[in-house]
């Protein structure tokens, strides 16, 4: 998305076949977020989400860092409001909309994290489906050290579900650094790669090669585990499975499997 005044885009997206790469594009500010950049991120996510040819998404940041959190100079206030309180609320709502889009688009989103993922950057990474990190990746939730709560853009909701409540409590209360090695050890990241973007694109390609319905339905079910009870979830699984077996992709894959079995010796 390019600014209406012709300025450089705050967020960029590039679709290559079934994989889209969305990049926070303020490398000079270590991709610190503002109200306009959060709104731009939401718009890019929704646009990619509506592209049915795209089956997996990578979220990254240009330059040396994924996202260093809120821009401390610009803040996240929406300057289109005369009332600073309303502008601040609108800015936060832009961030909320971006987080919701990460979860509600049908494609899995892989965060490719290099350097800092601090505050809002940590939240954005946590809202993704998978995280692949560079050796220099550093996650930080400094909120309690700054006298505020760790409830920032869903982080206090996502992190306990990713790493467990005890480990999340340690991250929040100690307000320290989770480096790449620890991120993998506690399950925050799936792997370390020297080039996390290239690796994330590769993994996204592997996911995108699967039949689209199964991947999208699986993301929907994973989302549902965070809010539904067992009975409701079992019913959702049954509906998803029944729809899946009726798709052309399923029949084609089943025929290929039968053919492969028939050709096995003995």
Secondary structure, 3 states (H helix, E strand, C coil): CCCCCCCCCCEEEEEECCEEEEEECCHHHCCCECHHHHHHHHHHHHHHHCCCCCCEEEEEECCCCCECCECCCCCCCCCCCCCHHHHHHHHHHHHHHHHHHHHHCCCEEEEEECCEEECHHHHHHHHCCEEEECCCCEEECCCHHHCCCCCCCCHHHHHHHHHCHHHHHHHHHHCCEEEHHHHHHCCCCCEECCCHHHHHHHHHHHHHCCCHHHHHHHHHHHHHCCCCCHHHHHHHHHHHHHHHHCCHHHHHHHHHHHHHHHCCCC
